Amino acid sequence: MCFTDGMDRSVDSSNGSMRTGSGALLQVFRDGRPRTRAELVTETGLARSTVTQRVDALVASRLIGPVDKAVSTGGRPPALLAFHPAARVVLAADIGATHARLGVTDLAGQILTDTRDDLDIAAGPETVLSWIEDNGRKLIADAGYQPEDLIGVGVGLPGPVEHSSGRPVNPPIMPGWDGFDVQGFFTERLGVVTLVDNDVNVMALGEHFSHWSDADHLLFVKVATGIGSGLISEGRVHRGAVGAAGDLGHIAVPHGAEVMCRCGNTGCLEAIASGAAIAAALTADGAEAHGSLDVVAQARGGSVDALRRVRQAGRDIGEVLASAVNLFNPSLIVIGGSLSQAGEHLIAGVREVVYQRSLPLATEHLRIVQSRTGESAGVVGASVMVIDHLLEPSQVDAWMTEGTPAVE
């Protein structure tokens, strides 16, 4: 995997050269290709002395480092420099309604070590976030790093989040979390920058980063205990005015009008097509199921009733997605979450309705696929959220001045 070159280039009218600080110079390296100092002078238009000064600062921070020498054209071969993802690590957490997955990644978003546990979000913020802190410290050590090597924390939570403050906002399944200062919790205990977002947003980011970077308009749908979606628009997460974009699970489905949803409304997609809803229906029919994983197990085991209900859930989701396709016009829909592991039946139901109900122009090049990143999508996305923030040019320039990323 590699990062795209997001460098902001401005031209000095006096000499036509690109003005760039150390942070913008780092963006050149984030495509993964090694370069010599001479190549950097040519690419940036900067004076050799300026390139040397800024490269030395990046080397001192360990963000770039030497690799195998280039081919010599006579004399000593020039030194090659490249982005050094192992310089620091990120702690990334994907918290669901009933589970938690935690990983330590390098600065290229590669998971170095991770862990998973059953954890009820309703246990409250102190319990859940303390689990992240305690296990995070262990994982950092397991990966061979020291606490001071941690550059930031990324957290995905299963409810609406005001991304700018990192505070959950009226989350329907998260008692005690409304307005809780998640960023402050980790800043106080770990002393690093912390970013928080809705879990499906970070899953969308992780899926896009890992496998679909060429898809500028992507819709990621998580089908598990609940149903939600994350939107990638022009390559970036679209959160909406207050972070509520993508709440697919609470769009009304006409034939579900009498079914009560945990949000307090009736007829929500989540109330009739989520893993929890299917598990309740199977249990009522005598085939005991406690959640999405039991539904998946029964479907994989050949249960006709489970397969029928999963396929119908796909149709119900497709009915809502058909409108979303007409409105958002994505080039790719990725279906993830635990229920997507039930095989092709869920996605087949989605495709059946979306291609039938959406406008032909909107579906002409539309692909509907299963998640390729799987259970790692949330951890990767939470990490990338932090990496892209802390390695953007102005942040790196501040790092070069202050010696460490600023805690916000």
N, C-alpha and C positions, 0 to 999 in steps of 0.2 A: 504494500500500500504506500501511497505517497500523497503529499499535500500539493495542492495547486499553488501557483505563484500568485499571491494576492497583493503583491507590492504596489504601493501607490507611487507612481512616477511623476515627478514634476521637473520641468526643464528650466535651467538657468539661462535666461535670454542672452547673457553676456558671453557665454562660451558653449551653449548648447548641451551642457553636461547634465546628468541627472543628479539632483540633490537628494542625498539619502543618508540617514543615520544608520547606526549599527542594526537597529530593528528592521529597517527596510532591506538592508544588505542580507540579513538572515533569511528573508523570504526567497532570495535567489537560491539558497541552498536547500529549501524545503521540498524541492522536486526530487531530491535524493541523488542528484548527479554531482560527483566530485568536481572541483574546479581548482585551478591554480590562481595565484594572485594576479598574474598577467591576464588571465581570462576575465577576472573580475574587473580589472581596469577597462578592458575592451567593452564588456557588457554594460557597465555603469557609466562610463565616461568620466569617472572620478580620477583625480591625480593618484599616482602610485602611493604617495605618502599618506593620503587620506584613506585609501583602501587598506594599507598596512596598519594604520592606527585602529581602524574599526574592526578589522579582522583580528588583531591582537586582543581587543576587548572581548570579542566573541569567543576566542580560544580560551582566554582567562576564565570566562564563565562556564566553559566546557560545552557550550551549545554547538560549537563546531570543533573539529579536531583533524589531525593529519591522518591520511590513509596512504596506501601504496603510492610510491612516487610515479610521476608521469614519465613518458618516454623522453629521453634526452635528445636534443638536437645538437649536442656538442657541449662538453663541460658537465657540471653537476646537474642531474635531472631535477626539474622544479618540483616542489612539494605540492601534493594534492590535498585539498581540504574538503571536508564533507560535514553535513549535518550530523550531530551526535545524539541520537534519540535516548541513549542510556544515561545522559547527563543528569537527569532528574526523573522523578516518578510522580504519577498522579494516582490518588485514591478515588475509585469510582464505584458508586453504589446504585443498584437498580432495585428499588423497593416496591413490591407488589402488595396486593391486598392480604395475601397469606404467606408470602415468601420474601426472602431477601437474597440477593446475589451481590457479592462484593469482590472487586478485583483491584490489583495494582498494575498499572500500565506504564510503558515508557512514553517518551514524547512523540512517538509515531503511532500511538494508540494500540500498540501490541500488548496483549494481556500477558504479564509475566507470571502471575499466580492469582488464584481466585478461590472463593469458597461460597457455598450456598447453604441456607438453613431455612426451616419453616419459621416464620415470624409473623405474628398477627399485627397489622398496622394499627388495629384498635387498641393495642397495648399502650399506645401513647408515645409522644415524641421523645421523652427522656429515655424510655426503654429501648426504642428502635435506634435512636441516634447513638446511644451508648454502645449498642451492639456494633454499629459501624466503627466507632472509635476504637473499641477494644480489639476487634478482629482486624481492623486496619493496621494497627500497630504491629500485630503479629505477622500479617502478610508482608508489610514493608521489610521486616527483619528476614522473613523467609525468602524474599526476593534478593537478599544480599545488600540491602540499603540501610542507611542510618535515618533517624527521624528528620534530620536537617535536609535530607535529599528530597523530601516531599515538597512539591511545588504548589499543589492545590487539591481541592476535593470537589468532586461532581456528584450530585445526588438527583435521582429521578424518583418522584413520589406519585402514588396512584390517586391524584386529585388535582383540582385546579391550583395553579401556583402563579403568583405575581413574580415573574422572572427577575425584574429589576431589584426586588427586595429579597427574593428567595423565600417568601412567606406563603404558606398555603392559604387559600381563600375559600371559606365555606365548603370544605371538602365533605361530601356526603357520607363517606365510609371511614372517616378519620377523626373520631371523637377526640377532642383535646388538642387538635393540631391547628385549628383556625388562628391565623396570625402568628403562629410560633416562629421565633427567630432562628431558623435553621442555620443561616450563615453565621450568626453570632455564636451559636453553640460550638461550631468547629473552629471559628477564629479564636475563641477563648481557650480551647483545649489543644488545638494543633498549630495555631498561629499562622495559618495560610489562607489564601483566597479560596472562597467556597462559592460555587454556583449551583442553583437548584432549579429544576424544571419539572413539568409533568412527565411521568414515566414514558408515555407514548411518544412525546416529543423527542426524548433522548433515544428511544428505540428507533424512531425514524431517522434521526441523525446518524446513529450507528450503522443502520442498514445502508443508508445512502453512502456513507464514507467507505464502508467495507466492500460493497459490490456494485453500486449503481451511481457512481459519481458522474456518469454521463447523462443521467436523468435529472434535468433541471426542475421538473415538476413531478413530484412523487407523493403518493398518498399511502401512508403506512397504517394498517388496521390491526389492532391487537384484540384478539378474541380469547378471553380467559374467564376469570371470575366475573369480570365486567367486559365492556366493549368500549374502546376509544380509538381515536385516530390522531396521527401526527402528519402535518403538512410541510412538505419541502417545496418552496416556491422560489424559482430562479436560484436554486442551489442553497437556499437558507431556510431555516425553520421559520414558519409563519405562525406567530402566537396570537395574533389579534390584538384588540385594544387593551384588554386586561388579562391576557393569557388564557382565555377560554376557547380559543379556536380549536376545532377538531373534536368536540364533545359529541361524537357520533351516537354513542349509546343512549342518549336521552332525546333523540329524535323520535317522534311518534310514528308507530306503524299502524295503519288503519285497522287491521284485523286483530290487533292486540288491545283494543280500547278498554277492555274490562280488567286487564291485568295490572295489578299494583306494582309500581317500581319502588326501589328503596330510596329514590330521590323524593318521593311523595306524590309524583304524578302517576298517571296510568297510561298504558299503551307504549311505553318506551321500548326501543329495540333491545336494550340490555335485559329487560324483564322477560323477553320471550326467546332470545337467541343466544344469550351468554352461556358459558359453561355451567354457571350456577343454576340457571333456569332449566337447562337440559337435564342436569343432575337431579333437580327436584322432580321433573316430569318422569324420569326413569324410576326414581324411588317410589313415586305414586303408583307406577305400574307394577311394582314388585321387584324391580331390579335395582337394588340399593346402590346409590352412587352419592358420594360426599362432595364432589367437586369436579372440575375440568379433567383432572388426571384420571379419575374413575370413568368418566365418559369416554376418554381416549382409549383406555384399556378395554372397555366393553366393545367399542367400535373396532379396534384392532383384533379383538377376539371373535369378531364375526356376528355380534348381536345385531339382528335385523332391526330391532326397535331403535337401538343406539345409532345405527347408520342412517336410518330414516330421519331421525330427529336432527342429526348433524347436517344432513343434506338440506332439510327444511330451514335450519338455522342459516345456512349459506344463502338460500333464496331470500330469507327475510333481510339479511345483511345486504344482499345485492339490491333489494328494493330501495333501501336508503342510499346505497352507494350510487345507484343510477342517477338520482338527483344531484348527488355530489359531483359526479362526473360531468354532468351538464353545466354545473355551476363553476367548478374549479378547473376542469379540462386537464387532468393529469396525463402524463404519458405512461405512467406505471403505477399500478396498485400492488402493494406487497401485503400479504396476509400473514400475520405472525401471532404470537401468543400460544399458550399451551393447547388450545383446542385445534389449532392448525395442524397439530401432529396426528390428528385422527385420519390422515390420509387425504386423498384427492376429493373426498365427498364434500367437505366444506367449501373448498375453492370451486368445485364443479357447480355447486349451487349458486355461488356468487356470480360466476361467469354466465351461467344460464340466464339470469335476470338482467345483469348489467348490459350485456350485449343486445338483449331483446328490448330493454326499456330506454336506454340512453340514445342520444342523437347519433346518427351514423358518422357525422363529421368528428364528434368527440371520441368515438371508439375506433376510428379507422386505423390508428396506430397504437391503440391502447393495449398494454400487456397486463395481465393479472397473474401474479406468481406467488409462490410460497416463499417465506423468509429464508434467505440463505445463511444469515448470521445466527439465526435460532436464538437460543437462550442467552447468548453473549451480546446481543444487540444493545441492550440497555447499558451494560457496563462499558462497551466501546463508545456508545454515544455520550454517556456522562463524561467520559475521559476526553473525548474530542471537543466537547463543549468547553472544557477548561483549557485544553491545549490551544485551541483557536483564539481564545480570549487572551491568554497570557503570552502567546508568541506573536501577537499582532504588533506592528512596528512601534507604536507609542509605548506599549507595555515593556517591550524589550529595551527601548531606550532608557526608560525609568530604571529598569533592572541594572543596566550598565552603570547608571549613576549611583543608585542606592545599594547595589550589591545583592539585592534579593527582590522578588516580585512584591509589589506593595499589597498589603492586606486592605481590602475594601470593605 
